[in-house]
Amino acid sequence: MKKIWTILSVLLLSGVMVSCDSDKDDNVINDEPRAVNMLFPPQRIELTDAQRAYVGANNEFALNLFRNLCEANGTKSLFCSPLSVTYVLGMINSGAEGETQQEIQDVLAFGTDDPAAINAYCQNLIKSAPNLDPKVKLTIANSLFMNKNIALVDDAYKAEMVKWYEAELNDLDFSDPNNVDVINQWAKEKTEGLIPTILSKDEFSATALMYMLNAIYFKADWAEKFEERYTEKATFHSSTGNTTVDMMHQKVIVNYADMGDYTMIALPYGNGAFRMLLLLPKEGKDLDQVLANLKPTDLSEAHFASAEVDVKVPRWTTDSDMDLKKILWNMGIHRMFDPQEAQLTKMVKRGNPYVSMIKQKAAVEVNESGSKMAAVTVGGIEMLSAAPMPQTLGTKEFHADRPFAYLVTELSTNALFFMGRYMGN
């Protein structure tokens, strides 16, 4: 380790980046990848104390949502963006009142706070997160598609959505079923084609008041790319049997944590503002049990120490299409779905709207270069009738040849953008 740190110090002082292309003979020992440093000081999102509390609270919601989705999806690989769901629920919450509003805020773990404070937190991420790292492309977009044949959306509510969520306002003729293509085109454009459609013609209702959408798109290279020449066919062991995957391989100096039942590494993107946390259960341990016990504080920097890690992780893609109505109902949001009980009157000039549907589509691609991922969440509204510096560890292994979980977070706040599990399928 002393020799490695000496080499790193010389490189940092001279301003030279570690590169496998500069001298292949020096970077290969018995045709094994050489350890490269992936630890960087990140840019920061400035949050108030209250907004920092929102991050922890919303990460609790994210983990609860993901556990419920895993339970509903058996042994399938799964990918979602809890933050995208938060944005749609936040927009609904701005039009809610009474018990309906409290249910939403309780499930989001925001408690009894003023919706304006919650909206300000969401706005902060929209404005700040995409500008943290020029090597990362991140977009957060919101839109209201309103039925021009039922022109009842309140002007004050529309102004709130523009102010806090930078929402695009679109009037659309819902009586023409082909106009679902307009909504789908918006989703496709905002996700660079990763989510080509979000609504089918059967899901597009001529009697809907509006559809509110959030889209999040992320694309970035790893801080140090995996070399394709080290990718090999390997066996992946899952509960449903073994399968063959393309296993990427790299030796890196990253943040590593031993959490008892599982180990965790943080692979940074770009300049280090965003990272993928990979959670690998130890041999004989179950991923579902690890996720069942996972808490937001388990993702804290306090658990990590820098280490040279021999990383093996598959190249993978996952697409998920998730109906969230039952999931959110099971989590405690009831009234907004009930035509008789929903209190969403701040959305409209008159009448009693309710949430008729809410779903998300999400997709992720991970390879030697980096990752791209996206999610679109849509909510349909109908009318009733009418960190400190870590210590250093020794050399470690992180061989993901069995089911594992992964999360994409922003480092300075630990805000959780995406979450998934890879089961080998």
N, C-alpha and C positions, 0 to 999 in steps of 0.2 A: 504493500500500500504506500510506503514511503516513496518508492520509486515513481509510482503513478502520480502522487501529489506533486513531486518535484517536476515531472514532465508538464503537468497541468499549469503549475505556477509559471514556468518558462513561457508556455504558450500564451497565457493571459498577459504577461508582461510585454510580450512582443506583439500582441494584437493579432496573432495568427490563429485562425479557426482550425480546430481539429477536422481533418478531412481524409476520407478513405481514398480519395482520388489523387491526392498529392504524391503519394509514394506507396504503391500497393505492396511492395516488398516489406516495408516497415510496418504496415498495418495488418499483416496477416501472419499469424503464428500457427503453424500446422493447419492452415486454411480455416482458422477460427476467427470470428469477428473480434476486433479490438475494442476495448471499452472507450466510449466517448462521453464527454460531460454534457448532461442535459439539465443542469441546474442554472437558472437565470433569475436575476432580480426583476420581478414583474412591475408593470404599471398598475395603478390602483384606481378603483372606483371610490369616490368620496361619498360616504353615507353618514346620515345622522345616527345617533345612538338608537333611536326608534326604528330606523330603517334597517340597521344591523340586526335588531331583534326580529324584524320581519323576515330576513334571510333565514335565520334559524328556524322560525316558525314555518315558513313555506317549504323548507327542506324536510321538515317533519311531515307535512302534507304530501310532498313528493314521494317519500318512502312509503307512506301508507297507501297512496294511489298505486304505486308499483307493486306492492305486495298483493293488493286486491286484483290487479291485472294478471299477475302471475298465477294466482289461484284460479282465475277464470279461464286461463289459457293452457292448462295442463303442462305438458313437457315441451311445448314449442319455444323456440327462440322468440324473443320479444324485444321491441324497442319503442320508446315513447318519449315525449317531452312534457314533463309535469309543468314546466314553466308556461308552455303554450296553453295548457288547461287553465292555469292561474289567470292568464290574460283574459280569456273568454269569461271565466267566472267573475273576474274583476269588472268587466264591462257590464255583465248582468247585475252584479252587486250594486253598481252605481244607479241602476234604475229600480232597485228594490227598497223595501222598507219593512219595519216591524220584524216579525218572526222569520220571514223569508230571508231578509238580509242577515239576521243573526245566524241562521243555519249555514249560510254560505261562508260567513266569516269564521264560524267555529270550525268548519271542515278545513278551511284554508289555514287554520290556526292563527288567525289575526285577532281573535277575541272581539272586544267591543269597540275597537278604535273607529274613529271617523273614517268613512270611505274615502274622503278627500286625501287623508294621509296615506292610505293604501294606494290610491291612484298616483300620488306623488312618487312613491317608491317604484311603481311600475314604470312611470315616466323616466325616472332616473336611469333605470337599466336600458330603456329604449335609446336614450340620448348618449349614455356613457359607454356601454359595453361594446358597440360596434367600432369604437375609435381607440380601443386599448392597444391593439397590435396591428400594424400595417400588413403583417404577414398572414393575418386571419381575416377571412371574409365572413362577417356575421351581419345578418339583417333580421330585424324584428318588425313585422308589418301587421297592421290591423285594418279591418274594413267592415263597414255596414252596407249590405245590399238590401235596400228597402223596396217593398212592393208599392209601386206608384199607383196601383189601383186601390190601395188601402192606406192613404196618406195620413197616418195617425201618429207617426213617431214625433215626439215632442221636440221642438226646436232647441230648448234648453239642454235636453239630454244629448242631442246631436253635437251641440257646442262643447259639452263636457267630454265627449268621446274624442273630438278633435284636439281639445286642449291637453288631456292627460294621456291619450293613447295614440295621438297623431293618426287617427282613423280616417281612412278615405270614405267619403259618402257617395253612394251610388244608388240612383233610382232605376228600377228595372221593372219591366212588364212581366209579372209572374204568371200571367195567363198563357204565355207562350212557353211551352215546355223546353223549346230549344235554347231559351235564355239561360238554362243551367250551364250552358257552355261558357257564358261570360264569367260566372263564378269559378268554374273550373280553370279557365284561362288565367284568372288572377292567381289561383293557387299554384299553377304550373310556373308562371313567371316569377313569383316570389320565392320559389324553391328551386329555381334553375332546372326545372324539369324532373326533379326527384319525386314530386307528388303531382302527377299529371291530371288527376281528378280527385275531387273531394266529395261531390254529390252525384248520385245517379239521377236519371229522369224520374224514377219512381220515388226517390227521396225529396225531389223538388216539388213543393206544394204550392198550388195556385192561391191557396187561402192563407199562406204564411204572411205575417206582418213584415218580418225581415230575417235575414241570416247575418249573424255576426261572426267574423272569422279572424283568427290569428295565424300567422305563418312565421316560423323561425327557420332560418337557413344558416348553416355553418360549414365552412370549408377551410381546411388548413393542412399544411405539411407538418410532420413531426419536426421538433427542434433538430433532431438528427434522424435522417431517414434510415430505414432498414435496407440493407443491400439485398437485391433480388437473388444474387448468386448464393446466398446462404439459405434461401427458402427451399424447403424440402417437403416431400410427402411424408406425413406422419399420422399415427393413429390417435384419434380423439376418443376418449372413453366417456360414454354417457349412460344414463340409467336405462335407455332404450336400446343399448348395444353400441358397439364400436363402429366408427366411420373413419374414412381417410380425409384429411384436410391438408391444405397448403400451409405449413407451419413456418412462420417468419422467425428469424433468429438475429439477435443483436446483444452485444455486451455494452452496457451503459452505466453511467454514474447518475443515479436518480434518487428520489426520496422513496424510502422503503419502510414498511411497518409490519411487524408481527403482532397480530391481534388475537392470538390464542388459537381460535378455530380456523383462522384464515390469514393469509398474507396479502398485503396490498402494496401496489406500486403506483407512482404518479408519472405518467409519460407526458411531458409538456409539448405543446404545439408552438410553432413560430418562435416568438421572443419570450414565451413562458407565461403570458397572461392567462391562457387557458390550458387545461390539462385533462387527460383521461385517467381516471382512477380505475385500476383493475383489481377486483377482489377475487382471489382464488382460494376456495376452501382447501384445507389440508387433506391429505389422503385419508379416506374414511369418513370425512365430514360432508354434510349435505348442504347444497347451496340454498335450498328453501329455508333451512334452519338458520343459516348465516343471515339471510335477508330478514327473517322474522325478528332477529335480535338486533338488527342494525339501527343505530341512532345517529342523528345529525352530528353529534359530538364525536362520533367515531371517525368522522372525515376531517377532523381538526388537524392542523399542522403539528400540534403538540405530539402526535403519535409517530411522526415520521423522523427518520434520520437518513442522511445520505449514505449510499452504499454502492459498490460496484455489483451490478446484478446481471446475471446471464438470463436474458429474456427470450422466451419462446412463446409466441402467441399466434393463433391462426389468422389468416386473411379471411374476412367474412363480410357478408351482406345480409341484412334483415329488413323485411318489409312487414309492417303491422297495420291492420285496419281494425279499430276498436270502437265499439259502441259503449259510450261512457255513462249512459243514462242509468243503467242498473248498478254500475260500479259506484257512481256518486250517491245513488239512493242508499246503497248498503253502507256508505260512509257517513250518512246522516243528512244529506240534502234531499228533502221531500217536497216541501211546499211549492218551490218554483216549478215543479213538474205537474202540480195539481191545478186543473183549470178553475176549480172552485176556491182554492186556498191561496194561490200565488198572489203575492203583493208586489207586483212589478209596475205599479201605476205611474211611477216617475218617468217611465220610458215613453209614455203616450199622452196625447191630449185628452183622451177619454177612453173608457173601456177597461177591460181586465185581461192583459196579456199573460201568457205562461210559456214555459220552455217545453217545446214538443219533442225536441231531439238534441243530442249533443254527442259528437263523435270526433275521433282523431285518426288521421293516417300519418304514419311516420316511416322513414326509411334511413338506413345507414349503410355506408360502404367504408370498409377499413382495409388498407393495403400497405405496402412497403413505404409509399410516399407520405401517406397521412390519412385523413378521414374527410368524408363529406356526409352531412346528415341534415335532415329536414323534418319538420312536422307541420301539419295544418290541423287546427281544431275549429270546428264549426258548431255554432249553437243556433237552432231554429226557434223563432218566437212566433207563436200563434195567438190569435185573439179568442176569448171565451166564446163569443158568438159574433159574429161580426169580428404576519408571522415571525417568531424568533428564529435565529439561525440554528439549524439542527446539528446534533452530534453526528459522528461518522461511525458507520458499521463496517464490518468486513465484507467479503465477497458473498453474495447470495444467489440463489436460483429462483426463477419464477417461470416455471414451465406450464403453460396453460393448456394441458392435454386432457382436460376434463371440464365440465360446465363451470362458467365463471360469470360474474356480474361486472358491469362497467358503468361509469358515470362521467359526464363531461361537466366540469365546474369552472367557474371564474375564480382565480386564485385569491385575489385580495379580499373578496367578500365570501367566497365559498358558495356562491349562488349556484344551484344545480339546474343546468339547462336541459340535459338529456340523460336518460338512464336506460339500460338494457341488460339482457342476459343472453349469453350464447350457449346453446345446448348441443351444438354439433349438427343442427338441421337448419 
